[in-house]
Amino acid sequence: MRGWWQELAGLVLPVDCTGCGAARVLLCAGCAQALSGAAAGCVRPSPGPAGLPVVYAAAAYEGAVREAVLAHKERGVLPLAGPLGAALAAAVRGCLGAGVRGGGARSAGEELVLVPVPSARRQVRARGHDPARRIALAASARLRRAGVPARVAPVLRHVRPVADQAGLGARERRENLVGALGLCRGGAVLPAGARIVLVDDVITTGATLAEAARAVRAAMAAGAVAGAAVVAAPTGSFVRNRSTTRTEQRSCE
């Protein structure tokens, strides 16, 4: 019940810019530019968890971007799914350009499947929506308008309870999530030969995306590797912002 009235309120009531507080606009021009995808790039948490695929992010998790992500996720400002979806689409295009399965760029006509990282059921109930799934739907619509045959497949689910990740370090997050995700029973399937891109709104340590990649790989043919795209990541995790090893450079090519 919570989601529909929040979305309606966001459409009919005057709002201030989520990023900077400018009057009577959901996102001002400057804050919208931060979510345009112009700053998209490869990110690699350091240290990164084993099994983490190539990850592209649209923007640094700071300032207006951080405020927009949190407003959408925690405060139910649902119209922000549009600009956040546009940012995610830019990150997805970065993954495609890198060749998310190590086999080169996307072939013409090859189906692109966005697999959102699921929120725990208790979080969905508390928030009234699943943020990553909503943003993924907005991103897939934008990609289709650009001629990319994209769709969303919410095939992942939590198969056991996990602790709240807030306040946990990198090692604790990895331990918290080991074996936590699996495929939904009797739901959407991952089609053979499709290009799979995992999506989320934020990456911090990479533990969640690594676990999602493990679950996807377990369900696909041998050798399939998922790519991952996110809206926001810590500034220091962008590969271009730090000295990189040859391994890091190759992982983003």
C-alpha positions in Angstrom: 0.0 0.0 0.0 2.8 2.4 0.7 4.3 2.6 -2.8 1.2 3.9 -4.8 0.5 6.9 -2.7 4.2 7.9 -2.5 4.4 7.8 -6.3 1.2 9.8 -6.6 2.4 12.4 -4.1 5.6 12.7 -5.9 3.8 13.5 -9.1 1.3 16.1 -7.8 2.9 17.8 -4.9 5.7 20.5 -5.2 9.1 19.2 -4.2 12.6 20.5 -3.7 15.6 19.2 -5.5 16.7 16.0 -3.8 20.3 16.7 -4.4 20.7 20.4 -3.3 17.3 21.6 -2.1 16.6 24.0 -5.0 12.9 24.9 -4.9 10.1 23.1 -6.8 12.1 20.7 -8.9 12.8 17.0 -8.3 16.4 17.4 -9.6 17.9 20.7 -10.7 20.0 20.8 -13.8 23.3 20.5 -11.9 22.2 17.5 -9.9 20.7 15.9 -12.9 24.0 16.2 -14.7 25.7 14.3 -11.8 23.4 11.4 -12.8 23.8 11.7 -16.5 26.4 9.0 -16.8 29.0 11.3 -18.1 31.3 10.2 -15.3 30.7 6.5 -15.7 33.7 4.2 -15.4 35.1 0.9 -14.2 35.2 0.4 -10.5 37.1 -2.1 -8.5 36.9 -2.2 -4.7 40.2 -2.7 -3.0 40.5 -5.3 -1.8 37.9 -6.9 -4.1 36.1 -10.1 -3.2 36.8 -13.3 -5.1 34.4 -13.8 -8.0 33.5 -10.1 -8.5 32.9 -9.6 -12.2 33.7 -6.5 -14.2 31.8 -3.6 -12.6 30.9 -0.2 -14.1 29.3 2.6 -12.1 27.6 5.7 -13.3 28.8 8.2 -10.6 30.6 8.5 -7.3 28.5 7.9 -4.2 28.7 11.4 -2.9 26.9 14.8 -2.9 23.7 14.9 -5.0 24.1 11.3 -6.2 24.2 10.0 -2.7 21.2 12.1 -1.7 19.2 10.9 -4.7 20.0 7.2 -4.1 19.0 7.5 -0.4 15.9 9.5 -1.2 14.7 6.8 -3.6 15.7 3.8 -1.5 14.9 4.9 2.0 12.4 7.8 1.7 10.3 6.5 -1.1 10.8 9.3 -3.6 9.8 7.0 -6.4 9.9 9.4 -9.4 13.7 9.4 -8.9 13.7 5.9 -10.5 13.7 7.7 -13.9 17.0 9.7 -13.5 18.6 6.8 -11.5 17.6 4.4 -14.3 19.2 6.7 -16.8 22.4 6.6 -14.8 22.2 2.9 -14.5 21.8 2.6 -18.3 25.0 4.5 -18.8 26.8 2.0 -16.5 25.3 -0.9 -18.3 26.6 0.5 -21.6 30.0 0.6 -20.1 29.8 -3.1 -19.2 28.7 -3.9 -22.7 31.6 -2.0 -24.2 34.0 -3.9 -22.0 32.5 -7.3 -23.0 30.9 -8.6 -19.8 31.6 -12.2 -20.5 35.0 -11.8 -21.9 33.8 -12.4 -25.4 33.9 -8.9 -26.8 31.2 -6.3 -27.2 27.5 -7.2 -27.5 26.5 -8.7 -30.8 23.8 -7.1 -32.8 20.4 -8.5 -31.8 21.8 -10.3 -28.7 19.4 -10.1 -25.8 20.5 -8.2 -22.8 19.1 -9.4 -19.5 19.4 -7.1 -16.4 19.3 -9.1 -13.2 18.6 -6.9 -10.2 20.2 -7.7 -6.8 17.3 -8.4 -4.5 16.5 -6.7 -1.3 15.6 -8.8 1.7 11.9 -9.3 2.2 11.8 -7.3 5.4 13.5 -4.4 3.7 11.0 -4.5 0.8 8.1 -4.5 3.3 9.6 -1.6 5.3 10.4 0.5 2.2 7.3 -0.4 0.2 9.4 -1.2 -2.9 12.5 -2.9 -4.2 14.9 -0.1 -5.2 17.3 -2.1 -7.5 14.4 -3.7 -9.4 12.6 -0.4 -9.9 15.8 1.3 -11.2 16.5 -1.7 -13.4 13.1 -1.4 -15.0 13.7 2.2 -15.8 17.2 1.5 -17.2 15.9 -1.3 -19.4 13.2 1.0 -20.8 15.8 3.6 -21.7 18.1 1.0 -23.3 15.3 -0.3 -25.4 14.5 3.3 -26.6 18.2 3.4 -27.7 17.8 0.2 -29.7 19.3 -2.2 -27.2 17.0 -5.3 -26.7 17.0 -5.2 -22.9 14.7 -6.7 -20.3 14.7 -7.3 -16.5 14.7 -10.8 -15.0 14.3 -10.7 -11.2 15.5 -14.3 -10.9 17.5 -13.9 -7.6 16.2 -14.4 -4.1 17.5 -14.6 -0.6 17.7 -18.3 0.4 18.6 -17.6 4.0 18.5 -14.6 6.4 21.4 -12.2 6.5 22.3 -9.5 9.0 22.0 -5.8 8.2 25.1 -4.8 6.2 25.3 -1.3 7.7 28.3 -1.0 9.8 30.0 -4.2 8.6 33.5 -4.2 7.2 34.5 -5.9 3.9 35.4 -9.2 5.5 32.2 -9.3 7.6 30.1 -8.5 4.6 31.6 -11.3 2.6 31.0 -13.8 5.5 27.4 -12.4 6.0 26.5 -13.1 2.3 28.2 -16.4 1.5 25.5 -18.7 0.0 22.8 -16.1 0.7 21.4 -15.8 -2.8 19.9 -18.4 -5.2 17.5 -18.5 -8.1 13.7 -18.1 -7.6 11.7 -21.3 -7.9 9.4 -21.5 -10.8 9.9 -17.9 -11.8 11.8 -16.1 -14.7 14.6 -18.0 -16.2 18.0 -17.0 -17.6 17.8 -17.7 -21.4 20.7 -19.5 -23.0 23.0 -17.2 -24.9 21.8 -14.0 -23.4 24.1 -11.3 -22.1 23.6 -11.1 -18.3 24.3 -7.9 -16.4 23.8 -7.8 -12.7 22.6 -4.4 -11.4 22.4 -2.6 -8.1 22.1 0.9 -6.9 25.3 1.1 -4.9 28.5 -0.9 -4.6 30.7 -0.6 -1.6 32.9 -3.6 -0.9 31.5 -5.6 -3.8 30.4 -8.5 -1.5 26.8 -8.4 -2.6 27.6 -8.4 -6.4 30.1 -11.2 -5.9 27.5 -13.3 -4.2 24.9 -12.5 -6.9 27.5 -13.4 -9.6 28.1 -16.8 -7.9 24.4 -17.6 -7.8 24.0 -16.7 -11.5 27.1 -18.6 -12.6 25.8 -21.7 -10.8 22.6 -21.6 -12.8 24.2 -21.0 -16.2 26.3 -23.0 -18.6 30.0 -23.5 -17.7 32.1 -20.5 -18.4 29.4 -17.9 -18.3 30.4 -14.8 -16.3 28.0 -12.1 -15.2 28.9 -8.4 -15.7 27.7 -5.9 -13.1 26.6 -2.3 -13.3 25.6 0.1 -10.5 24.5 3.7 -10.1 27.0 4.8 -7.5 30.3 3.7 -6.0 32.8 5.3 -3.6 35.1 7.8 -5.4 38.2 5.8 -4.5 37.0 2.6 -6.1 37.0 4.1 -9.7 40.0 2.6 -11.4 40.8 5.8 -13.2 41.2 7.6 -9.8 44.1 5.5 -8.6 47.2 3.8 -9.7 46.2 0.4 -11.2 47.8 -2.9 -11.5 47.9 -4.7 -14.8 45.3 -7.1 -13.5 42.9 -4.3 -12.7 43.5 -2.7 -16.1 42.8 -6.0 -17.9 39.6 -6.5 -15.8 38.1 -3.3 -17.2 39.0 -3.8 -20.8 
